[in-house]
Amino acid sequence: MSLELPVIQPLPSPEQAGFLVEVGFKGVRRAFFTSPDVTLRVNDWVMVDVERGRDVGRVKSLGGIARRKCGSADPADGAAVLRRAEPAEVQQLAVLRVDEERVRRKTRELVEQHALHMKVSDAEWQWDRNKLTIYFTAEKRVDFRQLVRDLARTFRTRIELKQIGVRDEAAQLGGVGRCGRQLCCATWLREIKPISLQLAKDQNLSLNPQQISGTCGRLMCCLTYEHDAYLAAKKRFPREGKTVRTSVGNERVMAIDIFRNLVTLQDENRQRRTIGLEELKAETVAAPPQEREAGPEPEARAELPTPSQTQRPPRRPRGPAGPPRRPE
């Protein structure tokens, strides 16, 4: 009897297997595609195959960097880079971007006619005009079925209404923050995480919403950038409200300044003073030995009964009810 050994197929080359490419579209919309062309470079215009049509985008990253951004999620079946985009195709995309302003104005007029409580933020044409995506924000759910019919009748294409949040709206439209630079969510932030008010409290910032809110009306994303540094710096200082024993006596920590290494103390006579952190460590004295050895007062022991007093037997611990015992 002869044994047939399995035939081991050779591994495909990078040119045959293709590699991952991150393609950016309007705003912050990104998608991942596979490409057999290994000569692509960042900022190249490419023609990609999308659901029900084709679109033109710009290469943002490729290879290992795109794989790290994509994570474990692989691109959908059929999502591939077809070829490099021609100059005429890129010019057609620019014409569509100009026409999107007309689409947004017309959509807002239809929204007012239907008396819908929604705000139209932006519109995006697909390159082959087979799909028109309209982004909007709303506080509640909106019944826009009749609006979709009117939009499809007006623009003669497939309509997709996509509801986004106010943070996503700021990332989609872009803008300039109070720092004078472009919004982080519209430039380099890949994920918009929720921000809590505790971040502002840990950094001793003013809790005035007008001072800690961004253009979207929510707490600024930059509150998370230095939060870990603030927590690490506060570990060197005594906690606010704690009573420390110094050469002056018992003093309470009222405030700390991590930038100038200063601590504000208040004694029992409500007199305040501000000293440096190193000076406070030098003045801090330990508790007297008699106070440490004495410690808390021991609990008073219960008096033992005298022989003349009647003593009750200890009670049995209550357990789960069992079957009744038989009389002997």
N, C-alpha and C positions, 0 to 999 in steps of 0.2 A: 504494500500500500504506500503510495507516494503522498507526501504532505505538500500542500500548496502554501507557500509563504506569501503573506500579504505584501502588496506592492506599496511602498512608501512614496507618496506624492511629494514632489519638491515644494518648498515654501514659496509663495508668490513674492515677486520682487516688489519694492515700493512703487514702481511705475505701474505694475499690474494691480496691486491691492488698493492703491490710492491712499491719501492721507486726509486728515480732518482739517477743514478750513472754516474759520469764523467770518461770516459775512454780515456787515452792518447795513441797515436800511435807514429810512427817515427816522429822526429822533434817536431814541436809545434802543430801538428794536434790533435784536440780534438773532441769528439763526446759524446752525452748524450744518455743513454739507461735506460730502466726500468728493474729492477731485483726483483724477488720474494725472493731472498736470502738476509736476513737482517744481516747475519753474515759476510758479506764482509768487508774488511778493506782496508785502503789505501796501495798501492803498491802490491796488490794481482793481479796475472795474471788471466785473465778471457777470456773465449771464447764468442764472441758476434756474433749476427746475423746481417749481413749487406746486402746491395743490391747485389743480385746475388752471394751469397756465405757467407763465414764465415771468421772471422779475430780474431786475438789474440792481446789484448792490456793490459794496466796496469791501475789499478784504481787510479785516481788522487784525487777525492773528491766524497762524497756521502751524501745523506740526504739533510738537509737544506742548506749546503754550495753549493752543486751541483745545488740546485734549484735557489739560488741567482745568480750563474754564468750563468745558462741557461736563466734566465729571463722569459719572457712571452712565449717564443718559446718552445713548447713541442717537444719531440723526434718524429721522423717520425714513421709511422705505421710499426710494425714489428721489430723495433729496440729494441732489448732486449738482456740482458745478459743470455746466455744459462746455463753456469756452470763455475766452476773454471777450469783453464787450467791445463792439466797434464804436468809433467816435460818433457816428450818426445815432447809435442807440443811446449813448450817454446824453446826447443833445435832446433826444426825444424825452428822456427822463426829466431833464431840466424844464422842458415845456410843460410836462404834467405837474411839476412842483409849483409852477406859476398858476396853473389852472385850479389848484386846490383851494386857493383863496376864494375863487368864485363859488366853488362847491360848498365851502363852509358858510358863506353868506346866504346862499339859497337854502341850505339846510336849516339855518336859524329862522328864516322866514316861514318855512313849513312847520317848524316847532311852535312858533307863535300862533300859527293858524289852528293847530290842534290843541293849543293851550296845555302843553306838556311842561311839567316842572323839571327841566333838564337843561344843562349848559353844554353846548357844542364846543369842544375844545379844539379839535383839529380834524383834518381829513387827509387820507393817503390813497393815491391811485396806485394800483398795480401796473407794471410796465406795459403789459399787453391790454390794459383797460378791461380785463375780464372780472375785476373785483375792485370795489371801492369800500374802504374801511373808514368809518366815522367814529371818532372817540368823543365821549361825553362823560360828564359827571352829574350825579344826582344824589340827593339825600335819601330818597326812598326808591322803591321799585317803580318802574315806569312801563306802562303798556304802550309800546310803540309799534304795534303790528300795522296799523293803518299808515303810520309814518313811513315804514319800510316799503309799503306798496307805492306810496307817492314818490319816494326817492327812486325806486326801480323804474317807475314810469317816466320820471324826469331825466335820469342819467343813462337809461338803457343798459344797465349792467347789474351784476350781482352785488347786493348791499350787505354789509356786515356792520352792525352797530355794536360797539364795544364800550362797556362802562369801565372807567378807571377811577382811582382815588385822586385826591388833591396832590399827594406827593408824586404820583405817576404823571399827573398833568404838568407839574412843574418840571419834571425830567423830560417830558415830551416837548414842551414849548421852550425850555431854557430861560435864561435870564441872568441877572447880576445880583449877588447877595450884598449884605451890608458891609462885607469886607472889601468890596470893590472888584471882586473876581467873579468869574462865571460859576454858576451853581455846581456844586460837587455832584449832585444826582444827575446832572445833564452832561457831565464831562467824563469822570473817571470812576464813580461809584458803580459797581456792578450789581449790588443788592441794597435795597432800601429797607433798613431794619427799623422797627418801632422804637421810639425814644420816650423814656419816662421822665417825670418831673424829678425823680430822685437824683438823676445825674446833675441837674442844676443845683440841688441842695448840697450835694457832696462837694461841689466846687465853690460854694458860698456866693452864688450868683443871685442877682435880683430875680425874684419870682414874678416880675411884671411881664405878662405875655407879650407885650409890644417889644421888649428888649431881647427876649430869648426865642422868638418865633421867626421863621424864615418867610420867604415870599409866598409859600403855600399856605401859611396860617398855622402850621404845626411847629413843634419844637425843632430847632435847627439840628441837622445831622452832625455838625461839627462838635456837639456836646460830648460825643463819644470818643473823640480823638485823644483827649488828654485825661480821660476819666481814670484810667489805671495809674497814671503818674500822680494824680491827686491822692488816690487811695494809698499809694506807696509812701508819699511824703507825709501823710497824716499819721502813719504808724510811728514816726519818730517823736511825735508830740503827745503829751497827756490828753486824755479825752476831755472835751468841753463839759463842764459841770462837775468834774472830779475834784475832790478835796485832797490837796497835797500838804505835807508838813515840810516847811522850810525853816530857815533861821529866824524868820519873823514870827512864825507860828503856823496855825492851820490857815491855808489860803485856798480859795476856790478858783479853778481855771474858768475864766469868762470868755476868752476868745484866743485864737491862734492865728498867726500870719506865717504861712509856709514859705512865702517868697523872701521875707526879711528875717526869718527864724526868730520871731518874737512871740511872747506869750503874755497875755494880760491876766493878772491875778487880782483877787479881792479878798481882803482879810475879814476878820470877824467884826471890825468896826466899819465895814463897808468902804474902806479906803482901797483905791485901786492903784496898781503900778504895772508897768510894762518892762519886762526884762528879756534878755536873749535866752535861747534854748540851752546853750552850754552853761550860762550862768545859773539857770534854774536847776540844771543837773548837779552843779557844784553846791548849791544851797540846799538841795533836798537832803533831808536827814531821815534816818530810819526811826521807827517808833522806839520808845524807851524799852529796855529789857523787861522791866516789871510788867508792862502792858502786854508784851508779846507772850511772856510766860503765863500770865494770868488767864488770858484768853476769855472766852465767854463763860459766864457762870454756869456750873453744872446744874442739871435739872434736879429738883428736890425729889428725893426718894420717898416712896410711900412707906409709912410706918408699919412695922411688922405687928401682927396681932399678938396679944399676950395669951398665955395658956388658959386664962380664965374666960376668954372670949370664945364663942362658938365659931368654928371655922366651917365654911361650906366647901364641899368638894369642887374641884375645877370642872367647868362645863365642857362637855364634849363639843368638838367643832361640828358645825352643821354641814352635812353633806347631802348628796342627792337622796331623795326618798327611796328606800328599798322595800322589799316585801315585809309584812309584819312578822314579828318573831312569835314562835309557838310557845305557849306556856309550858313550863317543865312539870 
